[in-house]
Amino acid sequence: MTVTFQSGRATATSRPHSTLWWVLGITLAGLVFDGYDLVVYGAVMPEFRKPGGLIHSALSAESQAALTASAGVEPGALTPAMQSAIGEAASLGGVLGSCALFGVLVGALLVGAVGDRVGRRRPMLVSIAWLSIGMALTALSTSAVMFGTLRFVTGLGIGALVATTAAVVSEFAPRGRKNVANAVVYSGVPLGSTLSALAAILLLEPLGWRGLFLLGALPLITLLPVAWFKLPESPVWLESRSRRDLSGAVGSLIAEERVGFAGLIGRRFLLPTILLGMLSATGLLLVYSLNTWLPQLTGPLLGSRASLALLLALNLGAVVGGLFGSTLADRWGARPVIAGFFTVGGLGILLVTATHSPDLIGLLLVVIGVVGMGTSGTQTLIYGFVANYYPTSMRAAAVAWCAGFGRLGGVAGPIVGGMLAAAFPTDPTPVFWVLAGVCGVGVVICLATPARPPCVAPPETAGRAPGDGGLGL
């Protein structure tokens, strides 16, 4: 499939190989910056709690003094005032962490409402520009309120990007390789998270937290120009639109399709749509809880650098889990693999409570890697499951629904984590118990989801672009 240009817009024609790799590369790079955004807040949050930081400055004078005095104090020696101040800071940190996720929810649902009608290319380009500008503006924040507001604005672009990406990948990937292609692209999220943790380790001190957020604006000058010239419109979407237009022109009732969200609430798809939304919410609650709170929960005992190393292990495990799990999903189906990975993630989280010690840091890194496989890696499989579950006419809406509704879990993650951290300021064990239980909930929801909607042929027509001769990955 070659790419031609008409009025600055790319369209797909006939040679599959080069276009597929451009699409995979562009969407992968976009999700790298999504992953960077996911972790950067959790990585810099300890800076916000220091004197003069955004969280510290938002507290009362008494709480500021108590929070400052608590630095370096052993957990058992904390006074009630110190514990109260730590709890206030944790709660505010959770709220700020959730602001971006509210934006993601809204952005995903907005693009889902229009994506199946306007195509894939335009929402992708707008979302890349939007999230870049949002990250740059966030770096200029001077208060917690301003920071939270701009995180919400940035989240709008991230939600649109995530919701569009899975539809794009599913419609360009060859049949039989859809889950693998999806995992390759969505490995960009943990890769970006890994880069964010590395940037925090290496650059937080010289650049400060503002510098790390400015790095998140790089897609505006790097990725967007490439996407403008190299990202074509989905030929599968164009074909689907042409069928609908032709059917309407001749007054035909054949192949009458509900488009977008209207199709999701139809009789055949309503139950799986609800369950898949809940499944995504469960996965994202785990992803955002761990990426936001892992440094805070482990920092007092292990130190800040060791805690950031755990973020690296978590997200490297997610990359491995997504790629390995997708290979299994293409062979055995996504549903049993997702259930199995949630089980592994839950067991790994329980093991964290037994290895959370400076003397066992090597073993703890391995265990956290397994947790990453079973949580963030599982979320990659969920997106692939959803994208390949629905027909073209409602695919973008379906992914948007799961990305958007799933962000309710993402919103809850930092808030619930903050509440638990405030309730147990000296011992993170109960927090890990709760997260392991969430993995169990994910297993139940996954197994309750129908393997295929009733009376629906296995989706796709969709996976090959015209002229696809069986391109492998």
C-alpha positions in Angstrom: 0.0 0.0 0.0 1.5 3.3 -1.0 0.6 6.7 0.3 -0.5 9.5 -1.9 -1.3 13.1 -0.9 -4.3 15.2 -1.7 -4.5 18.7 -0.2 -2.1 17.7 2.5 -3.9 14.5 3.4 -2.6 11.1 3.1 -4.6 8.3 1.5 -3.9 4.6 1.2 -3.6 2.8 -2.1 -1.9 -0.4 -2.9 1.4 -1.6 -1.3 0.8 -2.9 2.3 4.3 -3.3 3.7 5.6 0.3 4.0 2.3 1.8 5.1 1.8 -0.8 7.8 5.2 -0.1 9.3 4.6 3.7 9.2 1.2 3.3 10.9 2.7 1.0 13.6 5.6 3.3 14.1 3.5 6.5 14.4 0.9 4.9 16.7 3.6 3.3 18.8 5.4 6.7 19.2 2.1 8.4 20.2 1.6 5.9 23.0 5.1 6.3 24.2 4.2 9.8 25.1 0.9 8.6 26.7 3.0 6.3 28.8 5.4 9.1 29.6 2.5 11.1 30.9 1.2 8.2 32.9 4.3 8.0 35.1 5.7 11.5 35.1 3.2 12.7 37.7 3.9 9.8 40.1 7.6 10.3 39.6 7.6 14.0 40.5 4.9 13.9 43.2 7.5 13.6 46.0 8.8 17.0 44.8 5.4 18.5 45.2 5.3 17.5 48.8 8.6 19.3 49.6 8.5 22.9 51.0 7.5 25.2 48.1 6.0 22.3 46.1 2.5 22.5 44.7 1.0 20.1 47.2 2.9 21.5 50.1 1.9 25.0 49.3 -1.8 24.1 49.0 -1.9 22.9 52.7 -2.6 25.0 55.7 0.3 26.5 57.6 0.0 24.0 60.4 -0.1 21.1 58.0 2.9 22.5 56.0 4.9 22.6 59.2 4.0 19.1 60.2 4.6 17.7 56.7 8.1 19.4 56.6 8.9 18.0 60.1 7.9 14.5 59.1 10.7 14.2 56.5 13.2 11.6 57.6 11.2 10.6 60.7 10.8 6.8 61.1 7.1 5.7 60.6 6.8 4.6 64.2 7.9 8.0 65.5 5.4 10.1 63.5 3.2 12.3 65.7 -0.6 12.5 65.1 -0.1 15.9 63.5 2.5 14.5 61.1 0.3 11.6 60.2 -2.6 13.9 59.5 -0.5 16.2 57.3 0.9 13.1 55.4 -2.7 12.0 54.9 -3.8 15.4 53.6 -0.9 15.5 51.2 -1.7 12.0 50.0 -5.4 12.8 49.4 -4.6 16.0 47.5 -2.0 14.1 45.5 -4.6 11.5 44.6 -7.0 14.2 43.4 -4.4 15.9 41.3 -3.4 12.5 39.8 -7.0 11.9 38.8 -7.5 15.2 37.0 -5.8 14.0 33.9 -7.9 10.8 34.0 -11.1 12.8 34.0 -9.8 14.5 30.9 -8.9 11.1 29.3 -12.5 9.9 30.0 -14.1 12.9 28.4 -11.6 13.0 25.5 -12.1 9.3 24.7 -15.9 9.6 24.7 -15.8 12.7 22.6 -13.7 11.1 19.9 -15.7 8.0 20.1 -18.8 10.0 19.3 -17.3 11.3 16.0 -14.5 8.9 15.1 -16.6 6.3 13.3 -18.1 9.2 11.2 -15.0 11.4 10.5 -12.4 8.6 10.2 -9.2 7.9 12.1 -6.6 10.3 10.7 -8.0 13.6 11.8 -8.6 12.6 15.4 -5.1 11.2 15.6 -3.4 14.4 14.4 -5.5 16.6 16.6 -4.8 14.5 19.7 -1.0 14.5 19.2 -1.0 18.3 18.9 -3.4 18.7 21.9 -1.5 16.5 24.4 1.8 18.2 23.4 0.5 21.7 24.0 -1.2 20.5 27.3 2.1 19.1 28.6 3.9 22.3 27.8 1.3 24.5 29.5 1.3 22.2 32.6 5.0 22.9 33.0 4.0 26.5 33.7 1.7 25.8 36.6 2.1 27.9 39.7 -0.6 26.3 41.9 -2.2 23.0 42.6 -5.5 24.3 41.1 -3.8 25.4 37.9 -1.9 22.2 37.7 -5.0 20.1 38.1 -6.9 22.1 35.5 -4.1 21.8 32.9 -3.8 18.1 33.6 -7.5 17.7 32.7 -6.9 19.6 29.5 -3.9 17.4 28.6 -6.0 14.3 29.4 -8.5 15.3 26.7 -5.8 14.8 24.0 -4.6 11.5 25.6 -8.1 10.1 25.7 -8.6 10.9 22.0 -5.2 9.3 21.1 -5.8 6.1 23.0 -9.3 5.7 21.7 -8.3 6.2 18.1 -5.1 4.1 18.2 -6.6 0.7 18.8 -9.1 1.2 15.9 -6.3 2.3 13.6 -4.1 -0.7 14.4 -6.9 -3.2 14.1 -7.9 -1.9 10.7 -4.3 -2.0 9.3 -3.0 -5.2 10.9 -3.2 -8.4 8.9 -5.6 -11.1 10.0 -4.1 -13.5 12.5 -1.7 -10.9 13.7 -4.1 -8.3 15.2 -3.3 -9.0 18.8 0.4 -9.0 18.2 0.2 -5.7 16.3 -1.9 -4.2 19.0 0.6 -5.4 21.7 3.5 -4.0 19.7 1.8 -0.6 19.5 0.5 -0.6 23.1 3.9 -1.6 24.4 4.6 2.1 23.8 2.7 2.9 27.0 5.0 0.9 29.3 8.0 2.0 27.2 7.0 5.6 27.7 6.5 4.9 31.4 10.0 3.4 31.5 11.5 6.5 29.8 9.6 8.7 32.3 11.1 6.8 35.3 14.5 7.0 33.7 14.1 10.7 33.1 13.1 11.2 36.7 16.2 9.3 37.9 18.6 11.1 35.6 17.0 14.5 34.9 14.7 15.5 37.8 17.5 17.1 39.8 19.1 19.2 37.0 15.8 20.0 35.2 13.2 20.0 37.9 9.7 18.8 37.6 8.9 21.5 35.0 11.6 20.2 32.7 10.2 16.7 32.8 6.8 18.0 31.7 8.3 20.1 28.9 9.9 16.9 27.6 6.3 15.6 27.2 5.7 18.3 24.6 8.2 16.9 22.1 5.5 15.2 19.9 4.5 18.6 18.7 7.8 19.1 16.9 8.8 15.5 16.3 5.8 13.2 15.8 3.1 15.5 14.4 5.0 16.4 11.2 5.7 12.8 10.4 2.1 11.8 11.1 0.8 14.6 8.9 2.7 13.2 5.9 2.8 9.5 6.6 -0.4 8.5 8.4 -3.1 7.5 5.9 -6.8 7.3 6.5 -7.9 3.8 7.2 -9.0 2.0 4.0 -11.2 -0.3 6.0 -13.1 2.8 7.4 -13.3 4.3 3.9 -14.7 1.1 2.6 -17.3 0.9 5.4 -18.3 4.5 4.8 -18.7 3.9 1.1 -21.0 1.0 1.8 -23.2 3.0 4.1 -23.3 5.9 1.6 -24.2 3.6 -1.3 -26.8 1.9 0.7 -28.4 5.2 1.6 -28.2 6.5 -1.9 -30.2 3.6 -3.4 -32.6 3.4 -0.4 -31.4 -0.1 0.3 -32.0 -1.7 3.7 -29.3 -4.4 3.2 -26.3 -4.1 5.4 -28.0 -1.5 7.5 -25.6 -0.7 10.3 -25.9 1.2 13.5 -22.8 3.5 13.6 -20.8 4.4 16.6 -22.3 4.4 20.1 -25.8 3.6 18.8 -24.5 0.2 17.8 -23.0 -0.5 21.2 -26.3 -0.3 23.0 -28.1 -2.6 20.5 -29.4 -5.9 21.8 -26.5 -8.0 20.6 -23.7 -5.8 21.9 -25.2 -4.3 25.1 -24.1 -6.9 27.6 -20.5 -7.4 26.3 -20.2 -3.6 26.0 -21.0 -3.2 29.7 -18.7 -6.0 30.8 -15.8 -4.9 28.6 -16.1 -1.4 30.0 -16.0 -2.8 33.5 -13.0 -5.0 32.5 -11.1 -2.0 31.2 -11.9 0.0 34.4 -10.5 -2.8 36.5 -7.3 -3.0 34.5 -6.8 0.8 34.5 -7.5 1.1 38.2 -4.5 -1.3 38.7 -2.3 0.5 36.1 -2.8 4.0 37.6 -2.8 2.9 41.2 0.6 1.3 40.8 2.2 3.9 38.6 1.0 6.7 40.8 1.6 5.3 44.2 4.4 2.8 44.0 7.1 5.4 44.6 5.2 6.8 47.5 4.4 3.4 49.1 7.9 2.0 48.9 10.0 5.2 49.2 10.1 5.5 53.0 11.6 2.0 53.3 13.6 1.6 50.1 14.6 5.2 49.2 13.6 7.3 46.3 16.0 5.9 43.7 15.1 2.3 44.5 11.4 3.2 44.3 11.9 4.7 40.9 13.7 1.5 39.9 10.6 -0.4 40.8 8.7 1.7 38.3 11.2 0.7 35.7 10.7 -3.0 36.6 6.9 -2.6 36.6 6.8 -1.1 33.1 9.4 -3.4 31.6 7.3 -6.3 32.8 4.3 -4.7 31.1 6.2 -4.7 27.8 7.1 -8.3 28.1 3.6 -9.3 29.3 1.8 -7.5 26.5 4.0 -9.0 23.7 4.0 -12.5 25.2 0.3 -12.4 26.0 -0.7 -11.1 22.6 1.0 -14.1 21.0 -1.0 -16.4 23.2 -4.2 -14.4 22.5 -3.8 -14.8 18.7 -3.5 -18.6 19.2 -6.0 -19.3 22.0 -8.2 -16.2 22.1 -7.9 -13.1 24.3 -10.4 -14.0 27.0 -8.6 -16.9 28.7 -5.2 -15.2 28.4 -6.5 -12.0 30.0 -8.1 -14.0 32.9 -4.8 -15.9 33.4 -2.7 -12.7 33.3 -5.0 -11.1 35.9 -4.4 -14.1 38.1 -0.7 -13.9 37.8 -0.8 -10.2 38.6 -2.8 -10.7 41.7 -0.4 -13.4 43.0 2.5 -11.1 42.2 1.0 -8.3 44.2 0.5 -10.6 47.2 4.2 -11.6 46.9 5.2 -7.9 47.1 4.0 -7.8 50.7 6.5 -10.6 51.5 9.5 -9.1 49.6 9.1 -5.5 50.5 12.5 -5.1 52.2 15.8 -3.4 51.4 17.5 -6.8 51.9 15.4 -8.4 49.1 15.5 -5.6 46.6 16.7 -7.9 43.8 13.8 -10.4 44.3 11.4 -7.5 44.7 12.3 -6.1 41.3 11.6 -9.5 39.7 8.2 -9.7 41.5 7.3 -6.2 40.5 8.1 -7.1 36.9 5.6 -10.0 37.2 3.1 -7.6 38.6 3.6 -5.4 35.5 3.0 -8.4 33.2 -0.3 -9.1 35.0 -1.6 -5.5 35.2 -0.3 -3.1 32.6 0.4 -6.0 30.3 -3.1 -7.2 30.7 -4.5 -3.8 29.9 -2.8 -4.0 26.5 -4.6 -7.3 25.8 -7.9 -5.8 26.8 -7.6 -3.0 24.2 -6.8 -5.7 21.6 -9.8 -7.8 22.7 -12.1 -4.8 22.4 -10.8 -3.6 19.0 -11.2 -7.0 17.4 -14.6 -7.7 19.1 -16.6 -5.2 17.2 -17.3 -4.5 13.5 -15.7 -1.5 11.7 -18.9 0.7 12.0 -18.6 0.9 15.8 -15.0 0.0 16.5 -13.8 3.5 17.4 -16.8 4.0 19.6 -16.2 0.7 21.3 -12.5 1.4 22.0 -13.5 4.9 23.1 -16.1 3.5 25.5 -13.6 1.1 27.0 -10.9 3.7 27.2 -13.3 6.3 28.5 -15.3 4.2 31.0 -12.2 2.4 31.9 -10.8 5.7 33.0 -13.3 5.7 35.8 -11.1 3.0 37.2 -8.1 5.1 36.4 -9.6 8.0 38.2 -10.5 5.9 41.2 -7.0 4.4 41.3 -5.0 7.4 42.5 -7.9 8.5 44.7 -8.4 5.1 46.4 -4.6 4.7 46.6 -4.4 8.1 48.3 -7.2 7.2 50.7 -5.5 3.9 51.6 -2.1 5.6 51.9 -3.6 8.1 54.2 -5.3 5.4 56.3 -2.2 3.3 56.6 0.7 5.8 56.5 3.2 3.5 58.1 2.4 0.2 56.4 1.5 -0.3 52.7 0.5 -3.9 53.1 -3.3 -3.3 53.1 -2.9 -1.3 49.9 -1.4 -4.3 48.1 -4.1 -6.6 49.5 -6.8 -4.4 48.0 -5.0 -4.3 44.6 -4.7 -8.1 44.6 -8.4 -8.3 45.2 -9.0 -6.0 42.2 -7.1 -8.5 40.1 -9.6 -11.2 41.3 -12.5 -9.0 40.2 -10.9 -8.7 36.8 -10.8 -12.5 36.4 -14.5 -12.8 37.2 -15.6 -10.0 34.8 -13.4 -11.4 32.0 -14.8 -14.9 32.3 -18.4 -13.5 32.4 -17.8 -11.7 29.1 -19.2 -13.7 26.0 -16.4 -14.9 23.8 -18.3 -13.5 20.8 -21.6 -11.5 20.6 -24.5 -13.8 19.7 -25.3 -14.0 16.0 -22.3 -12.0 15.0 -19.7 -13.4 12.6 -16.1 -13.2 13.7 -15.1 -9.5 13.0 -13.3 -8.7 10.2 -13.6 -8.1 7.0 -11.5 -5.7 8.9 -8.1 -6.5 9.4 -6.5 -6.3 6.0 -6.1 -3.3 4.0 -7.0 -3.8 0.4 -4.2 -5.6 -1.3 -2.9 -7.2 1.9 -1.4 -10.4 0.9 -0.8 -11.8 4.3 1.8 -9.5 5.7 3.3 -10.9 8.9 4.7 -9.2 11.9 
